[in-house]
Amino acid sequence: RGTFQSFLSTMVELVPRYFIMIALGLSYLIGRKYFDTLSIPDGLIRNAENPFYSLTGQTRVLTYALLLAIHFGKAILIDPIGFSHEYGFECIRNVVEPTDIRLLAPFAVYVVVGLVTLLCNRKGLEPTLAWAVALAWMLTLFPVSGFIKVGTSIADRIVVASTFAFAIFVGRFLSYFLLDFGNILVGEGREHRRPRRLFILVPKVLAVLALFAALSARTNRRSLEWMDSLTLLESSLVSCPRSAKSNLEISKIYSGLYKEKFDLGKAISFLEKAESIDPSYCD
C-alpha cells in the first residue's frame, strides 16, 4: 500500500511537468503548421514506399485505423501480416468502405481497451492508474496515426513486444505466475515445505522458459534475414507478395547484382510482376 501511495504522490508532483510538456508539444506542432513544415511535401513519398501518405477523407481515416490496430497487435506479439522490410504499395490495401472485414481489428482493439478501462475503474484508483500508464505508450503511435503526413507507415523492427508497458506489466504478470516459487522457499522449517508445489512450479518455469526461447528464436531469425539482401527480400515477399518495390529489388539480385545468384529468367519474372503492380514505379 505504501508503494502505491508513493507512486500516487509522484504522479501528482509530475502533473505540472505534464502540462508543460503538452503545451510545448502543441506549440511545436502549431508552429510547424503555421510555417507549413508540418508535413512532407507532396511528391517526395512514392506509393511503392508509403501508399497511405496521400490518402484523404474516409479512406484515410479507415486505413489508418487499421494501421494503428496492426501496430497495437505487434506490441502484444500479434502480427497478422508478417515481417517485411517495407510495407509498400499493395502490401496492405486501403480500406475504402466501412464494411471492410479488416476493420474488425481496430474494433476489437477499441472493445478490449474500453472493457479493461471499465474493469479497472470499477476496481479502484490503483488499477486505473496502472492501466493509464500501460496505455501511455500509445502516444508513441502519433506519427503513424494519420493526423500528419509522414513517410513512416508500419514499423518492421518490432520483432518482439518491447514497449515499456509490455515489459513492465507482462513482467509483473510472470512474477505472479511464478509466485509459488516464493512459497516453496519461505517456511518455518523444512517440514512445512510442500513437495507437491514443485509439480506446479516446474511446468510454470518450463512455460516461461519456452516463451523466452520462442522470442529469442524469433529475434535471431529476423536478425539473420536482415544480414543478407536476398533473405530479407524473400521474407518480405512472403508477407507482401504484391510489393512492387520488393519485386523490383529482388529482380536486381537475379539480374547480376550478385554473380552467384544470376538467373535472368527469374529477374525478368520479378521485373514484369513489379511493372504489373505499379507501372509508374522505377528505382
N, C-alpha and C positions, 0 to 999 in steps of 0.2 A: 504493500500500500504506500509505503514511504517513497518507493521508487517512482510510482505513478504521480504522487504529489510533486516530486522534484521535476518530473517531466512536464507536468502541467504548469508549474511556476516558470519553467524555462520557456515554454511556448508563449506564455503571457508576456514575458520580457522581450520576446522576439517580435511581437506584433508591430511595434513602431518600425522595426527594420523591414518587415514585410511590406508595409505601406510605402516606405522609401523605395524599395526595390521595384514595386509595382509602378510607382509614379515615374521612376527613371525609365523603366521599360516602355511605358506608354509614351513618354516624352520622346524616346528614341524612335519609336515607330511612327509617331505623328510627324516628327521632323523628317524622317526618310520619305514619308508620304508627301509632305509639303514640297520637298526638293526633288520629287519624282525619282528617287533612288531606292524605293522600297522593293521593287520587283526587277527581275532580269528583263531587259528589253526584248520585245518580240523578235524572233528570227535567230536568236543565239542558241536556242534549245530546239533540237530536232526531234521529230516524232520517234525516230528509232531509239533515242536515248530516254526521253520522258514524254510519252504520248498524252499525259494528263495536264501538261503545263498550260496549254491554250484552251482547255475546256471552259465553257461558260454555262450559266444558268443551272437548270435542273440536272443536267448531265454531270456538271462539275460537283454539285452537292452530293449526288448519289454515289458517284465514283469515289470521291474522297472519303465518304462514309465507309465504303468497302476497304479502302486502303488503310484507314485507321484501325478497322477491325482486324486486318491482316497483321499490322504491327502489334496490336494487343495480343493476338494469338501467338506471335513469335516470342513475345515477352513471357509467356507462360508455357513454352515448349510445344505449342500447337502451330504447325506450319502447313497450311493447306496447299501450298504451291510447290515448295521445294526451293533449293538453292539455285540462284542464278546471279552471275556477277553483275548483270544489269537486267532490270525488268522493263524492257523497252516495248516498242510498238508491237501490238498483237500478242504480247505475253499475257497481260491482263486486259481483257476487253472492257471498254467503257460501259458503265451502267446507264442506260438511256431511259428505261421505264421503271416506275416504282414497283412493277410486278416481277422484276428480275429476281429469280430464286436466290441469287447470291446475296441479296440484301438481308437474308436470314442471319448472316454472320454479324453485321452491326446490330441487328435487332437483338440477337442473343447477348451481345456484349452489354447493350443498354439494360436488358432484363436482369442479367446477373449483377451488374453494378447497382441497379436500383434495389433489388431484393436484399443484397448484402448490406446496403446502406440502411434500409428499413430495419433489418435484423439487428444491426449494431446500435441503431438509435434506440430500439426497444430495450437493449441490454444495458444502456447507460452511457455515460460520457467517456469512460476509458476505452471501450472498444470502438466507439465512434471516432475518437481522435486517432486511434491506431489505424483505422480504416482510411481516414483522411490522409494520414502520412503515406499509406500504401498507394493511394491514388495520385499522390502528388507527382509521381514520375510521369504521369500522362501529360504534364505541362511540357515535357521534352518533345512531345509529338507535334508541337505547334508548327514547326517548319513543313510538316507533311500533312497539315490539316486542310490545306487548300485556301486559307484566308489570304495568303500572299503567294505570288508566283515565284517559285524557286526551282532549281534544277533537280532537286532530290525527289525521288519517288518512293522506293522501298529499300530499306537497308538490308543488304545481303549479309553483312558481317555479324548479324545477330544469330550466331550459330547455336549458342545456348543462352538461356534466360539469365542475364547478368545485371539486371537493374537493381538499384538499391532496395526497392520494395521486395523484389523476389528473393534476393539474398537474405535480407533480414527476416522476413516473415516465413519463408519456407524453412530457413534455418531454425527458427523458433518452433515451427511445427515438427520438424525432425527431432528436436530435443525432447518435445513432449512424446513423440512416437517412441523414443528410446528411454523413456523415463524409468522403466523397470530396472534399467541398469543401476540407477542410484539405489533403488530399493534392495538390490542384492548386496551392495557394498555396505549399506548402513544397517546396523543392528547391535543389540547389546552383547551378543555373543554368536559364536559360530552356529549354535543350535537354533538361533532364530532365523537363520537364513533358509530360504526355501529353494531347494534344488529344482523344484518344478518350474520356477520362474525362468530358469535357463532355457527351458523348452519354448518359452515365449520370446525370450530375448534373442536367441540365436537366429530364428527366422527374420526378426526385425533388422538385426545387424546385416544379415545377408541381403535383405531387400534394399537397404540403404547403400550398401557396397555395390550392388548391381546397378542402382541408379547412377552412382558416381562413375562406374565403369562404362555405362552406356553413354553418358555425357562426354567422358574422356575420349571414347572411340569416335563419337560424332565430331568432336573438335579436331581430333587428329586426322580423320578422313577429309574433312573440309580444308584443313590447312595444307594437306598434301595435294589436293586438287588445285589450290592456288599456286603451287610451286611450279606448275607446268601449264603452258598455254593450251595445249591440246586437251588435257584432262579438265581444265577449267571450262573450256568451251563445250566439251561433250556433256559435262554436268549441267551447263546452262541450257543446252538444247533438250535435255531430258525434261527440265521444268518448263522451258519456254521454246517448244519446237518451232513456233512461228515468229521467232525473233529475227527480224531482218538483219540486225547488226551482228548477232552471233553467227548466223548462217554465212554472212559475208566474211567475217573474220576467220572462220574455220576453213573457208574456201582458200584463203591466202596461205594457210598452213599446207594444204594439199597441192597448191599450185607451184610450190618450190621454195617457200619461205624456209622450210627445213628439208634438206635434200633427202634425208632418210624417210620422210613422210610423203614424198612426191607421189601423187595419184591424180592425174589430170581429169579422169572421169569423175571422181568424187568432187574435185574442185569445181568443175562445170555444173554438176548437180546442185551443190550448195549455192553456187552463184545464181543459177536460174531460180532457185527457190527464194532467195533473198529478193530478187527482182520482182517475182510474182507477188510477194508480200508487200513490198514498198518500192514501187518503180522510181520514186523520186530520191531514194536514198543512195548516196555514194560516199565512200570514205576511202 
